[in-house]
Amino acid sequence: VARVETGALCRVGWGTSGASLQLGHCEQSFGYGATGKKSTGGQFSDYGVPFRAGDVVTSLYDGPAGTIGFHVNGRDQGVAFTVPSWLRGVPLFPHILTKDARVAVDFGGSTEDPEKP
């Protein structure tokens, strides 16, 4: 769960240990940006609602199903990606890319509802 605290130029998602630091710019990473676009392999397409400072973005990876999806402020944006078969079984790690933004991250240790802004 990522809470955008300031700015909004950020992208959240998942990538392999060998992925580019530019989330969504290679085929080994999958991102959802503040503009509402999703990206992988350098290809950007419309996906969900735009988000901004004060919003909470949850990034969900279902390994057995091979799908990645996102929530914004608790609202499901649907499946964004199906991980290609050649990446199944390869570990994916949470990844956040920012520019002039501050993001707080919760990996499940908070006692608050993490999806409420």
C-alpha positions, 0 to 999 in steps of 0.5 A, spaced: 500 500 500 502 506 497 500 513 500 501 519 496 503 524 501 506 530 496 506 531 489 503 526 484 508 524 479 509 517 481 508 510 478 507 503 483 507 496 481 511 490 480 518 488 477 523 482 477 530 483 480 533 485 473 528 490 471 529 497 469 529 502 475 524 506 470 518 502 472 514 499 466 519 501 461 521 494 460 518 487 459 520 485 466 516 490 470 509 492 471 506 499 473 500 504 474 501 511 474 498 517 477 495 519 470 491 513 470 495 509 465 498 502 466 505 500 463 510 495 461 515 494 456 515 501 455 508 501 452 503 505 456 495 505 455 489 507 459 487 503 465 484 506 471 482 513 475 488 518 475 491 519 483 494 524 486 497 527 493 492 524 499 490 518 495 492 511 497 494 506 491 494 498 493 498 494 488 496 486 488 499 481 485 496 474 485 502 469 483 498 463 482 493 466 477 499 470 474 495 477 474 496 484 477 491 489 479 490 495 483 486 499 488 485 507 489 482 509 495 479 502 496 476 502 489 478 496 485 481 498 478 480 491 475 486 486 472 491 491 469 496 485 467 497 478 466 504 476 467 507 472 461 508 465 462 516 466 461 516 470 467 511 465 471 515 463 477 520 469 477 519 473 483 516 480 483 518 485 488 514 491 489 516 497 486 515 505 486 518 510 481 517 517 483 519 524 481 518 530 486 513 526 490 513 523 497 510 516 498 509 512 505 509 505 504 505 500 508 507 492 508 501 490 512 504 492 519 499 498 520 493 498 525 489 503 520 485 501 514 491 502 509 486 503 503 483 509 506 486 516 504 
